[in-house]
Amino acid sequence: MHRIKREMYRPLWVLAGLILGIAAGLLLQQTPHIVTEWIKPMGTLFLKFIKMIVIPLEIFSIVAGVSGMESVTALGKLGRKVIVFYLATTVLAACIGILSADLVDVSHTALTPAAAVAADPVTVAIPNFWEAILGLVPDNPIAAMASGNLIQVVIFSLCLGGGILMLGDHKERLAEFFHDGFLALQNVVTAIMRFAPVGVFALMTAAVAETGTATLEPLLRLAAGVFLGCLIHIVLVYVPVILACQVKIPTFLRAMAEAMMVATTTGSSSATIPFTSHGLKLLGVSHSIRGFVLPLGATINMDGTAIFQSVSAVFVAGLYGLELDLLQQIVVVLVVTVASVGTAGIPAAGTVMLGMVLQSIGLPLEGIALVMGIEVVLDMGRSLVNTLGDAVCALAVSGHDRGPVDPRLKSRAGWRGPHFLE
C-alpha cells in the first residue's frame, strides 16, 4: 500500500521539483557559486544515470520489439507505416513553424544585425548526401555505443533483431533473453526515477540561475514563436490522430503525464522512452510496436526540432533585415524535413540542422550563436513535442491490434499515476 501511494504521487513530486527549481534559480542568481558547487552537480549526476541506461535500454528494447514480431513481412509493413507517419508530421511541423513565426512576427526583434555579427562565430560542417547516409551505419557497433551515437545503435539493433527474427522457430531463447533484459532495465529506470524530483529541481535551478530573465528578454519573441508552433502542432496534428484512435484526450494525458514531465525537464527524447513505453502499455499498445517505434522515433522523429528550425530561420533573417519569400519558406520546409533524418547520427544535430537551413537560404551562420543562447529554454517545448509525436505514432500504427485501455486511466478516482512497479 505504501509503495502504491509513493508511485501515485511521483508525477506531482516531479512537478513540485520543477516549480521549486525555477524559484530557487531566481533567488540564487546573485550567488552562482552555491549553484555551481552544490546544486548543479546533483542534476548532472541524475542526467549521468539516465545517459548510462539509454544505450542498453535502446538496444534491448529494439531487439526485443523486432524479434517479437510475427514475421519479417510484418516488420516491413510496420516500418513503412512508421516512416511515412514521421515524414508527414515533420513536413507539417516545419510548415507550422513558419506559420507561428509569422503570427508572432519573430523577424521584428529588438536585436540588431550588429549584435549577430558581434556574437561568437559558429562553424558548422554540413555533410553531403553520401556522408549523411554513411554516417548512419557504424563501422564498429561497440564504438557507436561508447560514443552515444544513437542512430548507429538503432541501425545495429534493427539488424540484430531482424537476424533473430529470421531464425524462425529457433528464435525463442534469444528473443526471450532480450525481452527479459528489457524488463530488468525498466526496473533500473524505476530506481533511478525515484530521484527524479531532486534531479529536476537541481537542473531547473541551474538553468534559471545561469540564464536569468535579462538574457532571455531580447529573445522572448523567438521563444514565443517556438512554443506557439509546438502548441499548434499538438492541437492540429496530434489531437485528431489520438481521437481517431478512439482514445480520449484526458485518458491519453494521464498515461503520458510522467513522460511529458521528464521530456520538459531533461530536454531528451531518449530519456523518456521507458516512461512513454509504459504509458502506451496502459493504452493497450503491444510491446513489439512500442519496442520498435519509440527508439526509432527518438532518433529520427524531430517534429519539435523542425518547428524550432523553421522559427529560428525566420528569426535570423529578421536580424539582418530580411524577410523570407514564399520560395525560401518552401526551401526551409524541405531542408528541415531532409535534415531531420540526415543529421540524426551527427553530434550537435540541432546546430548542424540550423546551419543547413541557414545556408540553404543564404543567411550567415553567425546567427546560430544567438539562438543557442536560449536553446536550453526552447528544449522544453521541442522535446515535449518530439516525445508526444513518438507516442502518437505508436498509437496510430497499432491500429486494431491495440488491446483495451487500462481502466484506471478512464477516471481520476481510479488513476494512481503511471509507474513500472506492477
Residue pairs with C-beta under 8 A, 6 or more apart in sequence:
3 421
4 416
7 416
7 417
7 419
7 421
8 416
8 417
8 419
9 417
10 193
10 194
10 196
10 197
10 258
10 417
10 419
11 257
11 258
11 261
11 417
11 418
12 417
13 196
13 197
14 196
14 197
14 200
14 258
14 261
14 262
14 265
15 261
16 197
17 196
17 197
17 198
17 199
17 200
17 201
17 204
17 265
18 200
18 201
18 204
18 261
18 264
18 265
20 201
20 204
21 200
21 201
21 202
21 203
21 204
21 205
21 207
21 208
22 204
22 205
22 208
24 39
24 201
24 204
24 205
24 208
24 209
25 35
25 204
25 205
25 206
25 207
25 208
25 209
26 208
26 209
26 213
28 34
28 35
28 39
28 205
28 209
29 208
29 209
29 212
32 209
32 210
35 205
35 206
35 209
35 210
36 206
39 202
39 205
39 206
40 202
40 205
40 206
41 202
42 198
42 199
42 201
42 202
43 199
43 200
43 201
43 202
43 203
43 205
43 206
44 202
45 199
46 192
46 195
46 196
46 198
46 199
46 200
46 202
46 203
47 199
47 203
47 266
49 192
49 195
50 192
50 266
50 268
50 271
51 148
51 271
53 185
53 188
53 189
53 192
54 148
54 150
54 270
54 271
54 273
55 145
55 148
55 150
55 153
56 181
56 185
57 182
57 185
57 186
57 189
57 273
57 274
58 150
58 153
58 154
58 157
58 270
58 273
58 295
58 298
59 145
59 153
59 156
59 157
59 160
60 178
60 181
60 182
60 185
61 182
61 273
61 277
61 290
61 291
61 294
61 295
62 154
62 157
62 158
62 161
62 291
62 292
62 295
62 296
63 157
63 160
63 161
63 164
63 178
64 161
64 175
64 178
64 179
64 181
64 182
64 287
64 291
65 161
65 287
65 288
65 289
65 290
65 291
65 292
65 293
65 295
66 75
66 157
66 158
66 161
66 162
66 164
66 165
66 288
66 291
66 292
67 161
67 164
67 165
67 171
67 174
67 175
67 178
68 175
68 179
68 287
68 288
68 291
69 75
69 78
69 165
69 288
69 292
71 165
72 162
72 165
72 166
75 162
75 165
75 292
78 289
78 292
78 293
78 397
79 292
81 396
81 397
82 292
82 293
82 296
82 297
82 393
82 397
85 393
85 396
85 397
86 297
86 300
86 301
86 389
86 393
87 337
89 237
89 301
89 303
89 389
89 393
90 301
90 302
90 303
90 306
90 336
90 337
90 340
91 333
91 337
92 233
92 236
92 237
92 303
93 229
93 233
93 237
93 302
93 303
93 304
93 306
93 307
93 310
93 385
94 306
94 307
94 309
94 310
94 332
94 333
94 336
94 337
95 310
95 333
96 229
96 232
96 233
96 236
96 237
96 307
96 310
97 225
97 226
97 229
97 306
97 307
97 308
97 309
97 310
97 311
97 336
98 310
98 311
98 314
98 324
98 329
98 332
98 333
99 229
99 232
100 225
100 226
100 228
100 229
100 232
100 307
100 311
101 107
101 225
101 229
101 310
101 311
101 314
101 315
102 314
103 225
103 228
104 221
104 224
104 225
104 228
105 221
106 221
106 222
106 224
106 225
106 311
106 314
106 315
106 318
107 314
107 315
107 317
107 318
107 322
107 323
108 221
108 318
109 218
109 219
109 221
109 222
109 315
109 318
109 319
110 218
111 218
111 219
111 319
111 370
112 319
113 319
113 320
113 321
115 319
115 370
116 316
116 319
116 320
116 364
116 366
116 367
116 369
116 370
117 366
119 366
119 367
119 369
119 370
120 369
121 365
121 366
121 369
122 351
122 355
122 365
122 366
122 368
122 369
122 372
123 365
124 351
124 352
124 354
124 355
124 356
124 365
124 368
125 352
126 352
126 355
126 356
126 359
127 135
127 342
127 343
127 346
127 352
129 342
132 342
132 343
132 346
133 342
135 151
135 152
135 345
135 346
136 151
136 152
136 155
136 344
136 345
137 152
137 155
138 144
138 149
138 152
138 153
138 155
138 156
141 152
141 153
141 156
144 152
144 153
144 156
145 153
149 345
149 347
150 270
150 298
150 299
150 344
150 345
151 299
151 300
151 344
151 345
152 345
154 295
154 296
154 299
157 295
158 296
161 178
164 171
164 174
164 175
164 178
165 171
167 174
179 287
182 291
185 274
186 274
186 278
186 420
187 420
189 274
189 420
190 419
190 420
190 421
193 262
193 275
196 262
199 265
200 261
200 265
203 265
203 266
204 265
207 376
207 377
211 373
211 374
211 376
211 377
215 373
215 374
216 223
216 374
216 377
219 370
219 371
219 373
219 374
221 315
222 311
222 312
222 315
222 371
222 374
222 378
223 374
223 377
223 378
225 311
225 314
225 315
226 307
226 308
226 311
226 312
226 378
226 381
226 382
227 378
227 381
229 307
229 310
229 311
230 304
230 307
230 381
230 382
230 384
230 385
233 303
233 304
233 307
233 385
234 385
234 388
237 303
238 388
238 389
238 392
239 249
241 392
241 395
241 396
242 249
242 252
242 392
242 395
243 249
244 396
245 395
245 396
245 398
245 402
247 283
247 395
247 405
248 410
251 283
251 405
251 409
251 410
252 283
252 391
252 395
253 260
254 409
254 415
254 418
255 279
255 280
255 282
255 283
255 406
255 409
255 418
256 276
256 279
256 387
256 388
256 391
256 418
257 279
257 417
257 418
258 275
258 279
258 417
258 418
258 419
259 272
259 275
259 276
259 279
259 387
259 391
259 418
260 384
260 387
260 388
262 271
262 272
262 275
263 269
263 271
263 272
263 380
263 383
263 384
263 386
263 387
264 380
264 381
264 383
264 384
265 380
266 272
266 383
267 376
267 379
267 380
267 382
267 383
268 383
269 297
269 298
269 301
269 383
269 386
269 387
269 390
270 295
270 298
270 299
272 298
272 383
272 387
273 294
273 295
273 298
274 420
275 418
276 294
276 387
276 390
276 391
277 290
277 291
277 294
278 418
278 419
278 420
279 391
279 418
280 290
280 294
280 391
280 394
280 395
281 287
281 290
282 405
282 406
282 408
282 409
282 418
283 395
283 402
283 405
283 406
283 409
284 398
284 402
284 403
284 404
284 405
284 406
285 394
285 395
285 398
285 402
285 403
286 398
286 401
286 402
286 403
289 394
289 397
289 398
289 401
290 394
293 390
293 393
293 394
293 397
294 390
294 391
294 394
297 386
297 389
297 390
297 393
297 394
298 386
298 390
299 344
299 345
300 340
300 341
300 344
301 340
301 386
301 389
301 390
301 393
302 340
302 344
302 353
302 386
303 385
303 386
303 389
304 381
304 382
304 383
304 384
304 385
304 386
304 389
305 340
305 349
305 350
305 353
305 382
305 386
306 336
306 337
306 340
307 382
307 385
308 350
308 378
308 382
309 332
309 336
309 339
309 350
309 353
309 354
309 357
310 332
310 333
310 336
310 357
312 354
312 357
312 371
313 324
313 332
313 354
313 357
313 358
313 361
313 363
314 324
315 367
315 371
316 358
316 363
316 364
316 367
316 368
316 370
316 371
317 323
317 324
317 361
317 363
319 367
319 370
320 363
320 364
320 367
322 363
324 332
324 361
328 361
331 360
331 361
332 357
332 360
332 361
335 356
335 357
335 360
336 353
336 357
339 352
339 353
339 356
339 357
340 353
343 349
343 352
343 353
343 356
346 352
350 375
351 368
351 372
354 368
354 371
355 365
355 368
358 364
358 365
358 367
358 368
359 365
395 402
407 414
408 414
408 415
408 416
409 415
